Amino acid sequence: MTTTHIIITMALCMGVALNSLSGQKQDKGERHERMLEAKKEYISKSISMEESTAEQFWPLYVDYHRERGEHHKILKEFMRNSEDANIDDAALMKYIELRNEESRIHLDYLKALVTILPPEQILELERLEMKFNRGVVDRLRRRKGSKRSGN
């Protein structure tokens, strides 16, 4: 796959993702599902897998993202509830526990991936995830900046 093809694919996927994020009538669950589908499409075009491998990989990938999303809600709620509170040692320990759980979720996912994908594909998958997420954030920032300037 050529670099140009990858860039075009990424741009299309980010457009789909941003379009799904901008729809104010959609609920968060629907936006999340559309974002996940855009990510899956982006990854599918960048990493080739045998059908039997894909049948094992995609359910694991979706489950990981759901578990990570559920944990993120818990962490976000903790952070929101601790904004105006006095932070003591117990609150700090709770935050550390939440971050450790976040790491455990990701580590369990990686351990499961080792049984499905070769190491180079696992690292490429991690790179693609980071690149996709960074691209979405960059586009959202640009979009937000253009709305502020009146464009």
N, C-alpha and C positions, 0 to 999 in steps of 0.2 A: 504494500500500500504506500503510495507516494505521500510526501509531506503535505503537498497541496491538497490531496484528497482528505487527509486527516484534518487539516485546518478547516476545510469547507464543511466536513461532517461535524466537527466540533461547533462551528458557528451555527449550523442548522439546529443542532441539539440544544445549544444555549438559547437560541431564539424560541424554540418550543418551551424550554424551561422557563424563560422569562415571561413568555406569553401566559403560561399557566400561573406564574406568581402574580401577574398584574391583574388577573380577573378578580375583582372584589366580591362578586357574587358567589364564587366558589368557596366551599368550606376548606379548612386547612387540610383535612384528610384527602380530599380530591386533589388539591394542589400538590400534596406530598406524593400521591400516587403518580401524577403526571410527571413530576420531577424525577421520580424513580424510573419511570418508563423512558424518559429522555436519556437518563444515565445508562440504562441498559442498552439502548440503541447505540449510544456513543461507544460503549465498551465492546459491543458485538461487532462493530465495524472496525475496531482497532485490534482486537485479539481474536484470533481464529481458534475454534475449539471443535473437536469431534462432537458429533451429536450426543454420544453417550456421556461425554464429559460435561457438555452443556446441561444435560438432564440432571446431573448431580450438582453442578455449580449454581444455576439460577435459583433454585429453592433456598440454598444456603445463603446466597447473596441477599435475597429478599428478606429472609428471616433475620439476618444480621442487621439490615437497615431498619427493620421494624423494632427490633430489640434496642438498637442504638437510639432510635427516635423516642421510644418510651422512656429510656433512661435520661435522655436530654430534657424531656418534659419535667422529670423529677428534679434534675439539677437546676433548670430554669426557675422552677417554683421555689426551690431553696434560696436561690439568689434573690428572687423578688421579695421573699419573706424576710430576708436578712438585711435589706437595704436600710431600713430605719432602726434596726435593733442594735443593741449593744452586742458586739461580737466578743464572745468569751472563748475559752479553750475548748469547751464542748462544741460550740458552733464551728470552730476551725477544724476540729477532729471530724465532724460530720461532713464538712466540705472535702476533706482529704479522703474520707471513705467513699464519697460519691465519685471523686476523680479516680480512685483505685478501681472502683466498679466499672467505670468507663474503660479503663485500660484492660481489665479482665475480659470484658465483652469483646474488645478488639483482638486480644490475644487468643481467646477461644476460637474466634472466626479464622484467624491466621492458622491456627493448629489444624482446624478442619480443612482449610484450603490446601494444606500440604498433602493431604490424602487424595486431592482431586487434580491440582494443577502443578506443573513443574515450577521450580523456584523463580526462573526468569519471568514466567507469566504472572506469578504472584506479585513480584516487584513492579512489573509493568502495570498491573491492575491498580496497585497503590498509587503509582505515578499518574495514571489516567484519572483516578478519583480526585486527586489533589488538583490536577490541571482543570478538570471540569468544574470543581467547586470554586476555584480561584477565578475562572472565566465568568461564572455566574455572578459572583460577588463584584467583580470589576464592571460587568455590564450594568448591574443594579446601581452601583455608585455613579457611573456615567449618566444613567437615566435619571437618577435622583438629582444630580448636579445640573442637568439640562432643564429639569422642571423648575429648579430654583432660579435659574437665570432667565426664565420666561420663554424657553424654546419649546 
